[in-house]
Amino acid sequence: MLRALTRLLRGEGFEVCAHSSAVGFLEAWQPEGTACLVLDVGMPGMDGLDLQRRLLFRGTALPIVFLTGCGDIP
């Protein structure tokens, strides 16, 4: 899913920095410039909601689009 979404967004002209984990994002993220996060609610380790809380705790309010591959609709 990460690769497919990365290709889709790049194909639409967006600059994309993809990370397979929240920890990887936090290690690489540079807080300058304009950004929007596309987060999976169910990432391994620290999930998307935990990452959002950690960013807010740091005083960072990035726009976030949450996605999930785990539907709960029968």
A tleap script that builds the chain and sets N, CA, C and O, in Angstrom:
source leaprc.protein.ff14SB
mol = sequence {
  NMET LEU ARG ALA LEU THR ARG LEU LEU ARG
  GLY GLU GLY PHE GLU VAL CYS ALA HIE SER
  SER ALA VAL GLY PHE LEU GLU ALA TRP GLN
  PRO GLU GLY THR ALA CYS LEU VAL LEU ASP
  VAL GLY MET PRO GLY MET ASP GLY LEU ASP
  LEU GLN ARG ARG LEU LEU PHE ARG GLY THR
  ALA LEU PRO ILE VAL PHE LEU THR GLY CYS
  GLY ASP ILE CPRO
}
set mol.1.N position { 0.827 -1.190 0.000 }
set mol.1.CA position { 0.000 0.000 0.000 }
set mol.1.C position { 0.871 1.254 0.000 }
set mol.1.O position { 0.570 2.225 -0.695 }
set mol.2.N position { 1.957 1.230 0.785 }
set mol.2.CA position { 2.858 2.386 0.857 }
set mol.2.C position { 3.430 2.720 -0.520 }
set mol.2.O position { 3.443 3.884 -0.921 }
set mol.3.N position { 3.897 1.713 -1.236 }
set mol.3.CA position { 4.474 1.969 -2.567 }
set mol.3.C position { 3.422 2.466 -3.547 }
set mol.3.O position { 3.685 3.377 -4.332 }
set mol.4.N position { 2.232 1.872 -3.507 }
set mol.4.CA position { 1.173 2.285 -4.424 }
set mol.4.C position { 0.754 3.731 -4.175 }
set mol.4.O position { 0.588 4.500 -5.122 }
set mol.5.N position { 0.583 4.101 -2.924 }
set mol.5.CA position { 0.188 5.469 -2.591 }
set mol.5.C position { 1.300 6.457 -2.938 }
set mol.5.O position { 1.026 7.564 -3.401 }
set mol.6.N position { 2.541 6.063 -2.719 }
set mol.6.CA position { 3.678 6.910 -3.086 }
set mol.6.C position { 3.691 7.172 -4.581 }
set mol.6.O position { 3.858 8.314 -5.009 }
set mol.7.N position { 3.516 6.123 -5.382 }
set mol.7.CA position { 3.493 6.284 -6.845 }
set mol.7.C position { 2.331 7.170 -7.283 }
set mol.7.O position { 2.493 8.034 -8.145 }
set mol.8.N position { 1.163 6.953 -6.689 }
set mol.8.CA position { -0.018 7.745 -7.038 }
set mol.8.C position { 0.212 9.234 -6.772 }
set mol.8.O position { -0.047 10.070 -7.637 }
set mol.9.N position { 0.696 9.558 -5.579 }
set mol.9.CA position { 0.907 10.962 -5.221 }
set mol.9.C position { 2.010 11.605 -6.056 }
set mol.9.O position { 1.877 12.755 -6.475 }
set mol.10.N position { 3.087 10.880 -6.297 }
set mol.10.CA position { 4.155 11.419 -7.154 }
set mol.10.C position { 3.641 11.643 -8.568 }
set mol.10.O position { 3.990 12.632 -9.211 }
set mol.11.N position { 2.814 10.724 -9.050 }
set mol.11.CA position { 2.234 10.864 -10.380 }
set mol.11.C position { 1.357 12.099 -10.515 }
set mol.11.O position { 1.176 12.627 -11.613 }
set mol.12.N position { 0.816 12.554 -9.394 }
set mol.12.CA position { 0.006 13.773 -9.381 }
set mol.12.C position { 0.835 15.026 -9.119 }
set mol.12.O position { 0.291 16.125 -9.011 }
set mol.13.N position { 2.164 14.858 -9.015 }
set mol.13.CA position { 3.063 16.001 -8.879 }
set mol.13.C position { 3.458 16.372 -7.465 }
set mol.13.O position { 4.092 17.406 -7.255 }
set mol.14.N position { 3.093 15.542 -6.482 }
set mol.14.CA position { 3.463 15.836 -5.094 }
set mol.14.C position { 4.859 15.319 -4.790 }
set mol.14.O position { 5.264 14.273 -5.300 }
set mol.15.N position { 5.588 16.043 -3.967 }
set mol.15.CA position { 6.860 15.552 -3.444 }
set mol.15.C position { 6.526 14.627 -2.285 }
set mol.15.O position { 5.806 15.022 -1.368 }
set mol.16.N position { 7.035 13.412 -2.314 }
set mol.16.CA position { 6.669 12.404 -1.324 }
set mol.16.C position { 7.910 11.873 -0.631 }
set mol.16.O position { 8.901 11.541 -1.280 }
set mol.17.N position { 7.849 11.794 0.693 }
set mol.17.CA position { 8.861 11.121 1.504 }
set mol.17.C position { 8.134 10.015 2.259 }
set mol.17.O position { 7.391 10.282 3.204 }
set mol.18.N position { 8.350 8.785 1.842 }
set mol.18.CA position { 7.628 7.655 2.431 }
set mol.18.C position { 8.464 6.994 3.520 }
set mol.18.O position { 9.680 6.850 3.394 }
set mol.19.N position { 7.788 6.600 4.587 }
set mol.19.CA position { 8.435 5.912 5.708 }
set mol.19.C position { 7.581 4.712 6.094 }
set mol.19.O position { 6.353 4.794 6.107 }
set mol.20.N position { 8.226 3.615 6.404 }
set mol.20.CA position { 7.480 2.394 6.737 }
set mol.20.C position { 7.102 2.323 8.210 }
set mol.20.O position { 6.414 1.393 8.633 }
set mol.21.N position { 7.549 3.304 8.995 }
set mol.21.CA position { 7.179 3.314 10.417 }
set mol.21.C position { 7.140 4.745 10.935 }
set mol.21.O position { 7.724 5.655 10.348 }
set mol.22.N position { 6.439 4.919 12.047 }
set mol.22.CA position { 6.373 6.236 12.692 }
set mol.22.C position { 7.747 6.651 13.208 }
set mol.22.O position { 8.129 7.817 13.109 }
set mol.23.N position { 8.479 5.700 13.751 }
set mol.23.CA position { 9.823 5.989 14.265 }
set mol.23.C position { 10.723 6.462 13.123 }
set mol.23.O position { 11.486 7.415 13.284 }
set mol.24.N position { 10.634 5.795 11.972 }
set mol.24.CA position { 11.419 6.214 10.809 }
set mol.24.C position { 11.082 7.630 10.382 }
set mol.24.O position { 11.971 8.403 10.024 }
set mol.25.N position { 9.799 7.977 10.416 }
set mol.25.CA position { 9.384 9.344 10.092 }
set mol.25.C position { 9.985 10.335 11.081 }
set mol.25.O position { 10.562 11.344 10.676 }
set mol.26.N position { 9.853 10.055 12.376 }
set mol.26.CA position { 10.352 10.983 13.396 }
set mol.26.C position { 11.861 11.184 13.290 }
set mol.26.O position { 12.356 12.283 13.541 }
set mol.27.N position { 12.592 10.144 12.923 }
set mol.27.CA position { 14.044 10.258 12.785 }
set mol.27.C position { 14.434 11.110 11.582 }
set mol.27.O position { 15.454 11.798 11.621 }
set mol.28.N position { 13.640 11.074 10.516 }
set mol.28.CA position { 13.993 11.763 9.276 }
set mol.28.C position { 13.337 13.126 9.106 }
set mol.28.O position { 13.806 13.933 8.303 }
set mol.29.N position { 12.269 13.400 9.840 }
set mol.29.CA position { 11.465 14.591 9.599 }
set mol.29.C position { 12.214 15.877 9.929 }
set mol.29.O position { 12.833 16.013 10.984 }
set mol.30.N position { 12.134 16.825 8.978 }
set mol.30.CA position { 12.674 18.169 9.155 }
set mol.30.C position { 11.475 19.119 9.227 }
set mol.30.O position { 10.725 19.217 8.256 }
set mol.31.N position { 11.272 19.818 10.340 }
set mol.31.CA position { 10.038 20.582 10.545 }
set mol.31.C position { 9.890 21.885 9.763 }
set mol.31.O position { 8.993 22.669 10.074 }
set mol.32.N position { 10.721 22.148 8.770 }
set mol.32.CA position { 10.517 23.368 7.994 }
set mol.32.C position { 9.765 23.046 6.711 }
set mol.32.O position { 9.788 21.912 6.232 }
set mol.33.N position { 9.114 24.033 6.174 }
set mol.33.CA position { 8.390 23.855 4.925 }
set mol.33.C position { 6.948 23.435 5.132 }
set mol.33.O position { 6.473 23.284 6.258 }
set mol.34.N position { 6.271 23.253 4.021 }
set mol.34.CA position { 4.871 22.861 4.021 }
set mol.34.C position { 4.784 21.352 3.916 }
set mol.34.O position { 5.497 20.734 3.125 }
set mol.35.N position { 3.905 20.757 4.718 }
set mol.35.CA position { 3.784 19.298 4.697 }
set mol.35.C position { 2.391 18.868 5.123 }
set mol.35.O position { 1.661 19.607 5.784 }
set mol.36.N position { 2.053 17.676 4.734 }
set mol.36.CA position { 0.822 17.013 5.146 }
set mol.36.C position { 1.171 15.546 5.338 }
set mol.36.O position { 1.864 14.960 4.507 }
set mol.37.N position { 0.702 14.954 6.413 }
set mol.37.CA position { 0.968 13.540 6.669 }
set mol.37.C position { -0.202 12.696 6.206 }
set mol.37.O position { -1.361 13.061 6.401 }
set mol.38.N position { 0.107 11.572 5.597 }
set mol.38.CA position { -0.885 10.549 5.295 }
set mol.38.C position { -0.477 9.360 6.146 }
set mol.38.O position { 0.543 8.720 5.889 }
set mol.39.N position { -1.289 9.066 7.175 }
set mol.39.CA position { -0.921 8.052 8.158 }
set mol.39.C position { -1.879 6.874 8.150 }
set mol.39.O position { -3.089 7.029 7.985 }
set mol.40.N position { -1.305 5.695 8.332 }
set mol.40.CA position { -2.105 4.497 8.531 }
set mol.40.C position { -2.419 4.407 10.020 }
set mol.40.O position { -1.525 4.527 10.857 }
set mol.41.N position { -3.663 4.201 10.339 }
set mol.41.CA position { -4.055 4.075 11.744 }
set mol.41.C position { -3.356 2.873 12.378 }
set mol.41.O position { -2.995 2.921 13.554 }
set mol.42.N position { -3.162 1.806 11.620 }
set mol.42.CA position { -2.630 0.566 12.190 }
set mol.42.C position { -1.198 0.260 11.806 }
set mol.42.O position { -0.897 -0.886 11.473 }
set mol.43.N position { -0.295 1.241 11.838 }
set mol.43.CA position { 1.115 0.971 11.533 }
set mol.43.C position { 1.707 0.071 12.610 }
set mol.43.O position { 1.252 0.087 13.754 }
set mol.44.N position { 2.722 -0.715 12.249 }
set mol.44.CA position { 3.390 -1.552 13.255 }
set mol.44.C position { 4.134 -0.682 14.264 }
set mol.44.O position { 4.626 0.392 13.919 }
set mol.45.N position { 4.213 -1.138 15.487 }
set mol.45.CA position { 4.880 -0.356 16.530 }
set mol.45.C position { 4.004 0.803 16.944 }
set mol.45.O position { 2.878 0.609 17.403 }
set mol.46.N position { 4.520 2.014 16.783 }
set mol.46.CA position { 3.750 3.213 17.099 }
set mol.46.C position { 2.727 3.433 15.984 }
set mol.46.O position { 3.110 3.600 14.826 }
set mol.47.N position { 1.431 3.435 16.313 }
set mol.47.CA position { 0.422 3.604 15.269 }
set mol.47.C position { 0.224 5.080 14.929 }
set mol.47.O position { 0.827 5.955 15.551 }
set mol.48.N position { -0.625 5.348 13.935 }
set mol.48.CA position { -0.841 6.708 13.471 }
set mol.48.C position { -1.384 7.648 14.532 }
set mol.48.O position { -1.001 8.817 14.583 }
set mol.49.N position { -2.274 7.146 15.382 }
set mol.49.CA position { -2.821 7.991 16.450 }
set mol.49.C position { -1.764 8.342 17.484 }
set mol.49.O position { -1.737 9.461 17.998 }
set mol.50.N position { -0.886 7.378 17.793 }
set mol.50.CA position { 0.212 7.659 18.723 }
set mol.50.C position { 1.172 8.695 18.132 }
set mol.50.O position { 1.654 9.578 18.841 }
set mol.51.N position { 1.441 8.580 16.845 }
set mol.51.CA position { 2.315 9.554 16.192 }
set mol.51.C position { 1.687 10.947 16.236 }
set mol.51.O position { 2.379 11.929 16.505 }
set mol.52.N position { 0.399 11.038 15.978 }
set mol.52.CA position { -0.289 12.332 16.054 }
set mol.52.C position { -0.143 12.922 17.457 }
set mol.52.O position { 0.167 14.106 17.595 }
set mol.53.N position { -0.360 12.121 18.489 }
set mol.53.CA position { -0.223 12.605 19.875 }
set mol.53.C position { 1.194 13.091 20.152 }
set mol.53.O position { 1.387 14.131 20.781 }
set mol.54.N position { 2.175 12.342 19.686 }
set mol.54.CA position { 3.573 12.726 19.924 }
set mol.54.C position { 3.889 14.050 19.227 }
set mol.54.O position { 4.575 14.899 19.796 }
set mol.55.N position { 3.401 14.229 18.015 }
set mol.55.CA position { 3.648 15.490 17.313 }
set mol.55.C position { 2.968 16.657 18.021 }
set mol.55.O position { 3.558 17.730 18.152 }
set mol.56.N position { 1.735 16.458 18.477 }
set mol.56.CA position { 1.045 17.520 19.214 }
set mol.56.C position { 1.764 17.852 20.513 }
set mol.56.O position { 1.847 19.020 20.892 }
set mol.57.N position { 2.285 16.839 21.201 }
set mol.57.CA position { 3.047 17.050 22.436 }
set mol.57.C position { 4.278 17.918 22.172 }
set mol.57.O position { 4.683 18.711 23.022 }
set mol.58.N position { 4.864 17.758 20.989 }
set mol.58.CA position { 6.032 18.560 20.596 }
set mol.58.C position { 5.639 19.955 20.110 }
set mol.58.O position { 6.505 20.787 19.839 }
set mol.59.N position { 4.342 20.209 20.000 }
set mol.59.CA position { 3.885 21.511 19.528 }
set mol.59.C position { 3.790 21.600 18.019 }
set mol.59.O position { 3.728 22.698 17.466 }
set mol.60.N position { 3.777 20.464 17.346 }
set mol.60.CA position { 3.700 20.418 15.893 }
set mol.60.C position { 2.289 20.053 15.476 }
set mol.60.O position { 1.775 19.002 15.860 }
set mol.61.N position { 1.668 20.909 14.697 }
set mol.61.CA position { 0.302 20.653 14.246 }
set mol.61.C position { 0.293 20.549 12.726 }
set mol.61.O position { -0.043 21.513 12.038 }
set mol.62.N position { 0.656 19.397 12.208 }
set mol.62.CA position { 0.616 19.155 10.769 }
set mol.62.C position { -0.772 18.663 10.369 }
set mol.62.O position { -1.419 17.955 11.140 }
set mol.63.N position { -1.236 19.028 9.179 }
set mol.63.CA position { -2.475 18.412 8.701 }
set mol.63.C position { -2.235 16.918 8.496 }
set mol.63.O position { -1.178 16.520 8.007 }
set mol.64.N position { -3.209 16.094 8.867 }
set mol.64.CA position { -3.062 14.642 8.767 }
set mol.64.C position { -4.295 14.049 8.091 }
set mol.64.O position { -5.433 14.380 8.424 }
set mol.65.N position { -4.035 13.164 7.133 }
set mol.65.CA position { -5.077 12.358 6.517 }
set mol.65.C position { -4.850 10.940 7.039 }
set mol.65.O position { -3.793 10.354 6.805 }
set mol.66.N position { -5.839 10.390 7.743 }
set mol.66.CA position { -5.727 9.027 8.274 }
set mol.66.C position { -6.340 8.044 7.294 }
set mol.66.O position { -7.420 8.280 6.752 }
set mol.67.N position { -5.641 6.941 7.072 }
set mol.67.CA position { -6.126 5.832 6.257 }
set mol.67.C position { -6.046 4.570 7.088 }
set mol.67.O position { -5.331 4.516 8.088 }
set mol.68.N position { -6.778 3.563 6.671 }
set mol.68.CA position { -6.626 2.251 7.293 }
set mol.68.C position { -6.982 1.166 6.292 }
set mol.68.O position { -7.905 1.322 5.492 }
set mol.69.N position { -6.261 0.092 6.342 }
set mol.69.CA position { -6.561 -1.060 5.507 }
set mol.69.C position { -7.414 -2.073 6.245 }
set mol.69.O position { -7.769 -3.112 5.688 }
set mol.70.N position { -7.742 -1.783 7.484 }
set mol.70.CA position { -8.525 -2.685 8.318 }
set mol.70.C position { -9.923 -2.129 8.489 }
set mol.70.O position { -10.177 -1.325 9.387 }
set mol.71.N position { -10.820 -2.556 7.631 }
set mol.71.CA position { -12.202 -2.089 7.740 }
set mol.71.C position { -12.970 -2.864 8.782 }
set mol.71.O position { -12.690 -4.039 9.022 }
set mol.72.N position { -13.924 -2.224 9.393 }
set mol.72.CA position { -14.760 -2.916 10.383 }
set mol.72.C position { -16.232 -2.942 9.946 }
set mol.72.O position { -17.139 -3.148 10.753 }
set mol.73.N position { -16.432 -2.728 8.645 }
set mol.73.CA position { -17.793 -2.806 8.105 }
set mol.73.C position { -17.980 -4.200 7.503 }
set mol.73.O position { -17.212 -4.597 6.627 }
set mol.74.N position { -18.978 -4.939 7.956 }
set mol.74.CA position { -19.161 -6.310 7.453 }
set mol.74.C position { -19.427 -6.342 5.942 }
set mol.74.O position { -19.602 -7.418 5.369 }
savepdb mol mol.pdb
quit
